[in-house]
Amino acid sequence: MKLEKLKFLLVFTFGLLIIRPLFANHCAERLVAIVDPYSTGALLPDAFRRRGWSSIAVKAVSDPGATYGKSFRTQDFAKVFDVEAEGFEAVASRLKALGVSGVIAGAETGVEVADRLNAVLSLPGHDVRLAAARREKDTQQYALGALGIPTKTFRHIEEALVQARAWGDFDAGRPLVIKPARAAGGNGVTFVRNEEELRTAIERILGTTNILNEPNDRFILQRFVDGPEFAVNVVSIRGEHFVTDIWRYKREELAGAGSGYLYDTLLPFEGDPQNALRAYVPKVAAALGIYNGASHFEIKMTSFGPQLIEVAARPCGGGLPVTAQRVSSSDPIAAITNTVCGMPESQSTESMFGYSLRQNAVVVFLSSTGSGRPVSHRLSAEIKKLPGVVDLHWFVSEGEIPSRTTDAGTMIGKVILIGSNAAELERTAETLMRMQKDGGWE
């Protein structure tokens, strides 16, 4: 009897020695690292959890700044690593030891670290050789060649003045665009119509810190292209590019700044100019080495066809992906999990081609004129009664004095419109814009 028990214990122990490593590997395959899980990226842990995966947060810098930091939830993550505090090599080693199966960028600040980690860990990501072209607006346009807009990079005002005179756009009555080489959300973008405005815009950029908490040590001068602007949000899986949602931007030029955010309208998958935009995106993706992950394209439809304004190799912000999920067959957040987890058994890649709208949607952005008056929520009840309004979010507290809205980081609120009548939603959006111009929030 004792001999039989001994045999059993030996077999059981030997079995554990074989099974345990396999079990550990299985668990490791269900870990994903999200670099800077802020803004829309903060929604990814829950999406991965629904797929049975756990998330690890990787902070590119210890302090992401107020704009991003407020969306971070430590409790959503199995572990939190800090590249700035621990060092890149240490974080990469820890991720490798844990058997992480995928690395994705949750926000703009995490794009470069995500690229490096995927390369070091031999995981599917974007082409690391073109990493700078996906993050730096000037390098991006150079990599695009004929697909992009004429762009030059400078560190000094006088160099930019020489280039502006060579282009001759001021003499022809056309503006030029000044923007930081590394920023996001329209931060620092300024339209200039003469040399004095150009000087002022550059002086406001150099030596300051951008919305991503990074120093502005150089800027780009870009020729202005006219035409309506669109956002095309994409999830790429091993080189196949799937459009999850397309939006038409409504913007207005701000004196001494760039484009003011008014509202974004979700468009059907098919139509004009959506078909041309969808045909253009894969060309840009190939030129910039976009291979596996989420990306956000901002494109103008010009008389010469689509022209890229810029692309970001991370999820779109502004609440657009969540709104698209509410009203269409597309789920942009869930689609991002497919880049790491693979397609669910019940779903094929063919099902990601195209989407249909159940209802129409518009996202309206509320702005401040920078008048020095405190924000008032007195019209909240009136706003909620407008046709199509389903959500109102204030980013600034009652009585707070906000700065002038010049980019995504300085907006004071957002209104979500959903309904079956697209024209009615457009009218509501324009009503909100009139209320805003009449000083409705200040």
Buried (B, 14 or more C-beta within 10 A) or exposed (E): EEEEEEEEEEEEEEEEEEEEEEEEEEEBBBBBBBBBBBBBBBBBBEBBEEBEBBBBBBBBBEEBBEBBEEBBEEEBBEBEBBBEEBEBEEBBBBBBEBBBBBBBBBBBBBBBBBBBBBBBBEBBBBBBEBBBBBBBBBBBBBBBEEBBBEBBBBEEBEEBBEBBEEBEBBEEEBBBBBBBBBBBBBBBBBBBBEBEBBBBBBEBBBEEEBBBBBEBEBBBBBBBBEBEBBBBBBBBBEEBBBBBBBBBBBBEEBEEBBBBBBBBBBBBBEEEBBEBBBEBBBEBBBBBBBBBBBBBBBBBBEEEBBBBBBBBBBBBBBBBBBBBBBBBEBBBBBBBBBBBBBBEEEEEEEEBEBBEBEBBBBBBBBBBBBEEEBBEBEBBEEBEEBEBBBBBEBBBEEEEEBEBBBBBBBBBBBBBBBBEEBEBBBBBBBBBBEBBEEEBBB
